[in-house]
Amino acid sequence: MSAAPPSSTASRDLPIEIWRNVFRYVRAHSQNQATQMPLLCRALRAEAEFVLYYQPQLTSLRAALVFADTVSAAPHLARWVRIISFSQWPDHHAPMSANRSCAETNANDRSPDTQLCKLVGLGLKKVMGLTTILVRDHRAMRTIAAVLDGTNIRVLYITGDHLNLDEPTVAFLKTQPRLKELRLYHRDGQDFDKLGLRRVRILSCPYRFLSGMSAGHRLTHLNVTSVMPEYDIAGIIRVVGPQLISLRLEQNVWKQRGRLYPTNGHDWDRCPMLRFLQVRHCQPHANVMCYLSDADDPVDAWNLPPALEAPVWSPAWTRARTHHLYPDERKRAEIRRFPEVVLRASGTLRSVIYEWSGESYYKTFLLASGEWREIPTAAAEADDEVWRDVR
C-alpha cells in the first residue's frame, strides 16, 4: 500500500533545506519519480518545481521537444531554468517516428534537423533566466547553435566539454557577446582575439589559442590545457598575470630538465592577485633521470605570487618508478622539501599540495607552533576543476 502524501502541516515540520535535499536526491536517481514531486504537496510545489526545472537535461531530440512543449504550455515553469544540459542527440537526423539504423554511416556528422531545432528554440524563448549551457559532448555544439539560432538568447557561461571551433561553433560564439566562461580546443589559424569575446573571465584552452592575445581582456581564471616552453608561461604571466586570481597549467615537460619547481624561473610578482596556482607536468621524457640528474637543484622559495594561498604541484618525476636508479625514499624527501621551504618563506600560504607517485595527494601546512605537517588529502582538493571555483 502506498503512503499518503504529506499534509501541508507535515511539510512545515521539516526545514525547507531538508525537503530541497530530498527533491535533489530523487531528481538525481529517478527522472520518472522526479516528475511527480510537484504533486507531493501544495506548500512544497514551488520548491519541487525549482529542483526539477533548474537544470533540464536535453539528451535527445524527443526530450528537447517535450521540454519545449512543457515550458510553452506552462510558462511559470520556465522561470526556474538556469542551466540547460545538452548531449549529442542520437535521433537528431531521424523523424520522430523512425527507428534509428545502426548501419547508417557518419550519423554524428550530419547537420541537425533545422525545422525541429527551431521548434525547440521557440520553446526556449520562454526561458528568460537561462545563464548557462552545459555541453556534455562537444559534438552537440552544432545542435545547440541550430536550436538557439534566431532566439536572441544570450548566455553567460558555456561549460562542460571543450568546444571544437568549427564554423557553426565560431558563428554561434560571435552571437554571444556576454559570455563570461568558455572552454576551447585549438584549431590552426585561430586565436582568442578573433572571437571578439572581451568579457570572458573564465577560460580553458591550449596555449596556442592564447599566443596572439593582446592586452585588455578580463580574464581572472585561466586553465591552460597544453603549454610547453618556459617562455610561453612567461608570456601568459606578462599579458594576463596582473588580473589573474586562479591559474592552472598543464605543462608538457618532455624537453625540460631538472626538478622544475614551480617557483623557479617565473616573474610571479607580476601576478599580485593570484590566490590559486596548479601546475601539472604532462608528457614526461622517457628517461626520467633527466629530471633528477642534477644533485644541486635549489628551490627559489621566495619567488611566489604575493597573494598566493594554495598551490598544487604534480611533478612528472614523482610518478615514474626509479627505485633501481633513484630510491623512492630520496625522491620523497626531495618533494617534501619543496612545500616546507616555501611555506616557511611565505606569509600568505595556507597549504601546499603535492602529488606523489600518480596515486595520491598530500597536503602540507605549518602549525601555529611553526611545526611542519603533512597529511593525505582527498583528490578533490587537487581536482582539475578547482581552479574555476576560486573566489
C-alpha positions as CSV (number, residue, x, y, z in Angstrom):
1,M,0.0,0.0,0.0
2,S,1.5,3.4,-1.0
3,A,1.9,6.0,1.7
4,A,-0.3,9.1,1.6
5,P,1.4,12.4,0.6
6,P,2.3,14.6,3.5
7,S,-0.1,17.3,4.5
8,S,0.8,21.0,4.5
9,T,1.2,20.8,8.2
10,A,3.6,17.9,8.0
11,S,5.6,19.7,5.3
12,R,6.2,22.6,7.7
13,D,7.5,20.3,10.4
14,L,10.8,19.9,8.4
15,P,13.1,22.7,7.3
16,I,12.8,23.6,3.6
17,E,16.5,22.7,3.2
18,I,15.8,19.1,4.1
19,W,12.9,18.9,1.5
20,R,15.2,20.5,-1.0
21,N,17.8,17.8,-0.4
22,V,15.2,15.1,-0.7
23,F,14.0,16.5,-4.0
24,R,17.5,16.7,-5.3
25,Y,18.2,13.1,-4.4
26,V,15.0,12.0,-6.2
27,R,15.9,14.2,-9.2
28,A,19.4,12.6,-9.4
29,H,18.2,9.0,-9.2
30,S,14.8,8.8,-10.9
31,Q,13.5,11.1,-13.6
32,N,10.1,9.4,-13.6
33,Q,9.7,9.9,-9.8
34,A,11.0,13.4,-10.1
35,T,8.2,14.4,-12.4
36,Q,5.8,13.5,-9.6
37,M,7.4,15.8,-7.0
38,P,5.3,18.9,-7.7
39,L,2.2,16.8,-6.9
40,L,3.5,15.9,-3.4
41,C,2.2,18.9,-1.5
42,R,0.9,22.3,-2.5
43,A,3.1,24.0,0.1
44,L,6.2,22.4,-1.5
45,R,5.2,22.7,-5.1
46,A,7.4,25.7,-5.9
47,E,10.4,24.1,-4.3
48,A,9.9,20.9,-6.2
49,E,9.4,22.7,-9.5
50,F,12.6,24.6,-8.8
51,V,14.7,21.5,-8.3
52,L,13.0,19.7,-11.3
53,Y,13.4,22.5,-13.8
54,Y,16.6,24.3,-12.6
55,Q,18.8,22.2,-14.9
56,P,16.9,20.2,-17.6
57,Q,18.9,17.6,-19.5
58,L,18.2,17.5,-23.2
59,T,19.7,14.1,-24.0
60,S,17.7,13.6,-27.2
61,L,15.5,15.4,-29.7
62,R,12.5,13.8,-28.1
63,A,13.5,15.1,-24.7
64,A,14.1,18.6,-26.1
65,L,10.7,18.8,-27.9
66,V,8.9,17.6,-24.7
67,F,10.7,20.2,-22.7
68,A,9.9,22.9,-25.2
69,D,6.2,22.0,-25.2
70,T,6.1,21.9,-21.4
71,V,7.6,25.4,-20.9
72,S,5.5,26.8,-23.7
73,A,2.3,25.4,-22.2
74,A,3.3,26.3,-18.6
75,P,5.5,29.5,-18.8
76,H,5.6,29.6,-15.0
77,L,7.9,26.6,-15.1
78,A,10.4,28.3,-17.4
79,R,11.2,30.9,-14.6
80,W,13.1,28.2,-12.7
81,V,15.5,27.2,-15.6
82,R,19.1,28.5,-15.2
83,I,21.2,25.8,-16.8
84,I,20.4,23.6,-19.9
85,S,22.4,20.4,-20.4
86,F,22.9,19.3,-24.0
87,S,24.2,15.9,-25.1
88,Q,24.6,14.8,-28.6
89,W,21.2,13.9,-29.9
90,P,21.3,10.3,-31.4
91,D,18.0,10.9,-33.1
92,H,18.6,14.4,-34.5
93,H,18.8,13.1,-38.0
94,A,15.7,10.9,-38.0
95,P,12.0,11.6,-38.0
96,M,10.3,11.3,-34.6
97,S,8.6,8.0,-35.6
98,A,11.6,6.4,-37.3
99,N,13.8,3.8,-35.8
100,R,17.5,4.7,-35.9
101,S,19.6,2.4,-38.0
102,C,22.9,1.2,-36.6
103,A,24.1,0.8,-40.2
104,E,23.9,4.5,-41.1
105,T,27.4,6.0,-41.6
106,N,28.6,9.4,-40.5
107,A,25.5,10.0,-38.4
108,N,27.4,12.0,-35.9
109,D,28.5,14.4,-38.7
110,R,25.0,15.2,-40.0
111,S,23.5,18.6,-39.5
112,P,20.6,18.7,-37.1
113,D,17.0,18.9,-38.5
114,T,16.7,22.7,-38.8
115,Q,12.9,22.8,-38.5
116,L,12.7,20.6,-35.4
117,C,15.5,22.6,-33.8
118,K,13.6,25.8,-34.5
119,L,10.6,24.3,-32.6
120,V,12.8,23.6,-29.6
121,G,14.2,27.2,-29.9
122,L,10.7,28.7,-29.8
123,G,10.1,26.9,-26.5
124,L,13.4,28.1,-25.1
125,K,12.4,31.7,-25.8
126,K,10.2,31.4,-22.6
127,V,13.3,30.6,-20.5
128,M,14.2,34.2,-19.6
129,G,16.6,33.3,-16.7
130,L,18.9,31.0,-18.7
131,T,22.5,31.7,-17.8
132,T,24.4,28.5,-18.6
133,I,24.8,25.9,-21.3
134,L,26.4,22.7,-20.1
135,V,27.9,20.8,-23.1
136,R,28.0,17.1,-22.3
137,D,29.5,16.2,-25.7
138,H,31.3,18.7,-27.9
139,R,29.6,17.1,-30.9
140,A,26.4,18.6,-29.6
141,M,27.5,22.1,-30.4
142,R,26.0,22.1,-33.9
143,T,22.7,21.2,-32.5
144,I,23.0,23.9,-29.8
145,A,23.8,26.5,-32.5
146,A,20.8,25.4,-34.5
147,V,18.4,25.5,-31.6
148,L,19.4,28.9,-30.4
149,D,19.7,30.5,-33.9
150,G,17.3,33.4,-34.1
151,T,16.2,33.2,-30.5
152,N,18.2,36.2,-29.2
153,I,19.1,34.0,-26.1
154,R,22.4,35.3,-24.6
155,V,24.1,33.1,-22.1
156,L,26.9,33.9,-19.6
157,Y,28.6,30.5,-19.3
158,I,29.3,27.6,-21.6
159,T,30.8,24.8,-19.5
160,G,31.4,21.1,-19.8
161,D,33.3,19.7,-22.8
162,H,35.9,21.8,-24.6
163,L,34.5,23.1,-27.9
164,N,36.0,22.3,-31.3
165,L,36.0,25.5,-33.2
166,D,34.3,24.5,-36.5
167,E,32.4,27.2,-38.5
168,P,29.0,26.7,-36.8
169,T,30.5,27.0,-33.4
170,V,32.5,30.1,-34.2
171,A,29.5,31.7,-35.7
172,F,27.4,30.9,-32.6
173,L,30.1,32.2,-30.2
174,K,30.1,35.5,-32.1
175,T,26.4,35.9,-31.2
176,Q,27.2,35.6,-27.5
177,P,29.0,38.9,-26.5
178,R,28.0,38.5,-22.8
179,L,29.9,35.2,-22.3
180,K,32.0,35.0,-19.1
181,E,33.1,31.4,-19.3
182,L,34.3,29.2,-22.2
183,R,36.3,26.1,-22.9
184,L,38.0,25.6,-26.2
185,Y,40.1,23.3,-28.3
186,H,42.7,25.0,-30.6
187,R,42.4,25.0,-34.4
188,D,45.2,26.2,-36.6
189,G,44.8,29.8,-37.8
190,Q,42.5,30.8,-34.9
191,D,43.2,32.8,-31.7
192,F,41.1,34.1,-28.9
193,D,41.1,37.7,-30.0
194,K,39.4,36.8,-33.3
195,L,36.3,35.7,-31.4
196,G,35.7,39.2,-30.0
197,L,34.7,37.9,-26.6
198,R,36.2,40.6,-24.4
199,R,34.0,39.8,-21.3
200,V,35.2,36.2,-20.8
201,R,36.6,35.9,-17.3
202,I,36.9,32.1,-17.0
203,L,38.8,30.4,-19.9
204,S,40.2,26.9,-20.5
205,C,42.2,26.3,-23.7
206,P,45.6,25.3,-25.0
207,Y,48.4,27.9,-25.1
208,R,48.4,28.1,-28.9
209,F,45.0,29.7,-28.7
210,L,46.4,32.4,-26.4
211,S,49.7,33.1,-28.3
212,G,48.3,36.1,-30.1
213,M,46.4,37.5,-27.2
214,S,46.5,41.3,-26.7
215,A,46.0,43.2,-23.5
216,G,42.6,44.4,-22.4
217,H,40.9,41.1,-21.6
218,R,39.1,40.5,-18.3
219,L,40.5,37.0,-17.6
220,T,40.6,36.2,-13.9
221,H,40.5,32.3,-14.1
222,L,42.7,30.5,-16.7
223,N,43.3,26.8,-17.3
224,V,46.0,26.3,-20.0
225,T,45.5,22.7,-21.1
226,S,48.8,22.5,-23.0
227,V,51.9,24.6,-22.7
228,M,55.5,23.7,-23.1
229,P,58.4,26.2,-23.2
230,E,59.0,28.4,-20.1
231,Y,58.8,31.5,-22.3
232,D,55.2,30.6,-23.2
233,I,54.4,30.6,-19.5
234,A,56.2,33.9,-19.2
235,G,54.0,35.3,-22.0
236,I,50.9,34.3,-20.1
237,I,52.1,36.0,-17.0
238,R,53.1,39.1,-18.9
239,V,49.7,39.6,-20.7
240,V,47.1,38.5,-18.1
241,G,49.1,37.9,-14.9
242,P,48.2,41.2,-13.3
243,Q,44.5,40.3,-13.2
244,L,44.6,36.6,-12.6
245,I,43.0,35.1,-9.5
246,S,43.4,31.4,-10.4
247,L,45.8,29.7,-12.8
248,R,46.2,26.1,-13.8
249,L,48.9,24.9,-16.2
250,E,49.3,21.5,-17.9
251,Q,52.9,21.8,-18.9
252,N,54.5,19.4,-21.4
253,V,58.0,18.7,-20.0
254,W,59.5,16.1,-22.3
255,K,62.1,18.6,-23.4
256,Q,62.8,20.0,-19.9
257,R,65.5,19.1,-17.3
258,G,65.8,19.4,-13.6
259,R,63.1,19.1,-10.9
260,L,61.1,22.0,-12.4
261,Y,60.0,23.6,-9.2
262,P,57.0,25.9,-10.0
263,T,58.6,28.8,-8.1
264,N,61.7,28.8,-10.2
265,G,62.3,31.0,-13.2
266,H,59.0,32.9,-13.5
267,D,58.1,36.5,-12.7
268,W,55.4,35.6,-10.2
269,D,55.5,39.1,-8.7
270,R,53.6,40.1,-11.9
271,C,50.6,38.2,-10.5
272,P,49.7,40.3,-7.4
273,M,46.1,38.9,-7.2
274,L,46.8,35.2,-7.8
275,R,45.4,33.1,-5.0
276,F,45.5,29.7,-6.6
277,L,48.2,28.0,-8.7
278,Q,48.1,24.5,-10.0
279,V,51.0,23.1,-12.1
280,R,50.7,19.6,-13.6
281,H,53.6,18.2,-15.6
282,C,52.5,16.1,-18.6
283,Q,54.1,14.1,-21.4
284,P,57.3,13.4,-19.4
285,H,60.6,12.3,-21.0
286,A,61.1,8.6,-21.3
287,N,64.3,8.9,-19.3
288,V,63.1,10.3,-16.0
289,M,66.6,10.7,-14.8
290,C,66.9,13.9,-16.8
291,Y,64.8,15.5,-14.0
292,L,66.9,14.1,-11.2
293,S,70.4,14.1,-12.5
294,D,71.3,17.5,-11.1
295,A,72.1,16.9,-7.4
296,D,72.1,20.6,-6.6
297,D,68.7,21.9,-7.8
298,P,67.7,24.7,-5.3
299,V,64.2,25.9,-4.7
300,D,63.6,29.6,-5.2
301,A,61.4,29.7,-2.1
302,W,60.8,33.5,-2.2
303,N,59.6,33.7,-5.7
304,L,55.8,33.4,-5.1
305,P,52.8,35.4,-6.1
306,P,52.3,37.8,-3.2
307,A,48.7,36.8,-2.5
308,L,49.1,33.0,-3.2
309,E,47.2,30.8,-0.7
310,A,47.1,27.2,-2.0
311,P,49.5,26.0,-4.7
312,V,49.1,22.5,-6.1
313,W,52.0,20.7,-7.8
314,S,52.0,17.5,-9.8
315,P,55.7,16.8,-10.9
316,A,56.4,14.2,-13.5
317,W,59.4,12.8,-11.7
318,T,57.3,11.5,-8.7
319,R,55.1,9.4,-11.0
320,A,57.9,7.4,-12.5
321,R,59.4,4.2,-10.9
322,T,63.1,4.8,-10.4
323,H,63.9,2.6,-7.4
324,H,66.7,0.9,-9.2
325,L,68.4,4.3,-10.0
326,Y,66.9,6.8,-7.6
327,P,65.3,5.4,-4.4
328,D,61.7,6.4,-3.7
329,E,62.8,7.4,-0.2
330,R,65.2,10.0,-1.6
331,K,62.5,11.3,-4.0
332,R,60.0,11.6,-1.2
333,A,62.4,13.6,0.9
334,E,63.0,16.0,-2.0
335,I,59.4,16.5,-2.9
336,R,58.7,17.2,0.8
337,R,61.5,19.8,0.9
338,F,59.7,22.0,-1.6
339,P,56.5,22.7,0.3
340,E,58.3,23.1,3.6
341,V,60.7,25.7,2.4
342,V,58.1,27.8,0.5
343,L,55.7,27.6,3.5
344,R,58.3,28.9,5.8
345,A,59.3,31.7,3.3
346,S,55.7,32.9,2.6
347,G,53.4,35.0,4.7
348,T,50.3,34.1,2.8
349,L,50.3,30.4,2.0
350,R,47.8,28.3,4.0
351,S,48.9,25.0,2.5
352,V,50.8,23.3,-0.3
353,I,49.5,20.2,-2.0
354,Y,51.7,17.8,-4.0
355,E,51.1,14.7,-6.0
356,W,53.0,11.6,-5.1
357,S,53.5,8.6,-7.4
358,G,50.5,9.4,-9.5
359,E,48.2,7.8,-6.9
360,S,47.8,10.2,-4.0
361,Y,47.9,13.8,-2.9
362,Y,49.4,15.2,0.3
363,K,48.5,18.5,2.0
364,T,51.3,20.2,3.9
365,F,51.0,23.1,6.3
366,L,52.6,24.8,9.3
367,L,51.1,24.6,12.8
368,A,50.9,27.8,14.9
369,S,54.0,26.5,16.7
370,G,55.9,26.5,13.4
371,E,55.9,22.7,13.1
372,W,55.6,21.4,9.5
373,R,52.9,18.8,9.0
374,E,51.8,16.6,6.1
375,I,48.5,14.7,5.8
376,P,46.9,12.7,2.9
377,T,44.2,14.7,1.3
378,A,41.2,14.0,-0.9
379,A,41.9,14.2,-4.7
380,A,39.0,16.7,-4.8
381,E,41.3,19.4,-3.4
382,A,43.6,19.0,-6.4
383,D,40.8,18.2,-8.9
384,D,41.0,19.5,-12.4
385,E,38.1,21.8,-11.8
386,V,39.2,23.5,-8.6
387,W,40.7,26.4,-10.5
388,R,37.4,27.7,-11.8
389,D,35.8,28.0,-8.3
390,V,38.4,30.1,-6.6
391,R,36.9,33.3,-5.3
